[in-house]
């Protein structure tokens, strides 16, 4: 199996607020270290904009597992468990569609190789 080669930009390209689609899957990618060689990734579903009365420029995401189970923000079942993530358009900088999340991880892989070369 061979994966096609591609030229990677030196910067991440997160999703823009205008590209978000309700019910679509996105990926939150961040790093737990300063060298950005240990990624953490969460699969999210975009569930809407300004879902609460006082919201302005608020984007809501839900963990993919609970969304798949049919749990929603307004679910009344006390046994339901879901994680919701609310952010502004300025805070979307860690959320990607699949292809761009993959590129973040590819750049991470290259940084990991470089960091290992520097080891004795």
C-alpha positions in Angstrom: 0.0 0.0 0.0 1.3 3.5 -0.9 0.0 6.8 0.3 0.3 9.6 -2.2 3.0 12.2 -1.6 2.1 15.8 -1.0 3.7 19.1 -0.3 2.9 20.3 3.2 2.5 23.9 4.0 4.6 25.0 7.0 1.5 26.1 8.9 -1.8 24.5 9.9 -5.1 25.3 8.1 -7.9 25.0 10.6 -11.5 25.1 9.5 -13.1 28.5 9.1 -16.5 29.3 10.6 -18.1 29.6 7.1 -17.0 26.0 6.2 -18.7 24.3 9.2 -21.7 22.1 8.4 -24.1 20.9 11.2 -23.8 17.1 11.6 -20.3 16.9 10.0 -17.3 15.4 11.7 -14.3 17.5 12.6 -11.1 16.9 14.5 -9.6 18.8 17.4 -5.8 18.5 17.2 -3.5 19.9 19.9 -0.2 19.1 21.4 0.7 18.3 25.0 4.3 19.4 24.6 6.2 22.5 23.6 8.0 20.8 20.8 4.7 19.7 19.2 5.7 16.1 18.8 3.0 14.5 21.1 -0.4 15.1 19.5 -3.8 14.7 21.1 -6.8 14.3 18.8 -10.5 14.2 19.5 -13.3 13.5 17.0 -16.1 16.0 17.2 -19.4 16.7 15.5 -20.5 20.3 14.7 -23.9 20.7 16.3 -24.7 24.4 15.7 -24.2 28.1 16.2 -25.5 30.2 19.0 -27.6 27.5 20.6 -28.2 29.3 23.9 -30.2 32.5 24.2 -27.3 34.7 25.2 -24.8 33.4 22.7 -23.0 35.6 20.2 -20.5 34.0 17.8 -20.6 30.7 19.7 -19.9 27.4 17.9 -20.9 24.1 19.5 -19.2 20.7 19.0 -20.1 17.4 20.6 -18.0 14.2 21.1 -18.7 11.8 18.2 -19.5 8.8 20.4 -22.4 10.4 22.2 -23.7 12.1 19.0 -23.7 8.6 17.3 -25.7 7.3 20.2 -28.4 10.0 19.5 -27.6 12.2 22.5 -28.2 15.8 21.8 -27.7 19.1 23.8 -31.4 19.1 24.8 -31.5 15.4 25.8 -33.4 15.0 29.0 -32.3 11.4 29.8 -30.3 11.7 33.1 -28.3 8.6 32.1 -27.0 10.2 28.9 -23.5 11.4 28.9 -22.0 13.7 26.3 -19.2 16.2 26.1 -19.9 19.6 24.4 -17.3 22.1 23.4 -18.3 25.7 22.9 -15.9 28.2 21.2 -15.9 31.5 19.3 -14.7 31.8 15.7 -11.4 33.0 17.1 -11.0 29.7 19.0 -11.5 27.5 16.0 -7.8 27.4 15.4 -7.4 23.8 16.6 -10.3 22.3 14.6 -9.8 20.7 11.2 -11.5 18.7 8.6 -10.0 15.3 8.0 -7.5 16.2 5.3 -6.1 19.2 7.2 -6.0 17.2 10.5 -4.0 14.6 8.6 -1.5 17.3 7.5 -1.1 18.5 11.1 -0.2 14.9 12.0 2.2 14.6 9.0 4.0 17.7 10.1 4.2 16.3 13.6 5.7 13.1 12.2 8.4 15.1 10.4 9.2 17.0 13.7 9.4 13.7 15.6 11.9 12.4 13.0 14.0 15.5 13.4 13.9 15.4 17.2 15.0 11.7 17.1 18.0 12.6 14.8 19.3 14.9 17.5 19.4 12.1 20.1 22.8 10.4 20.8 
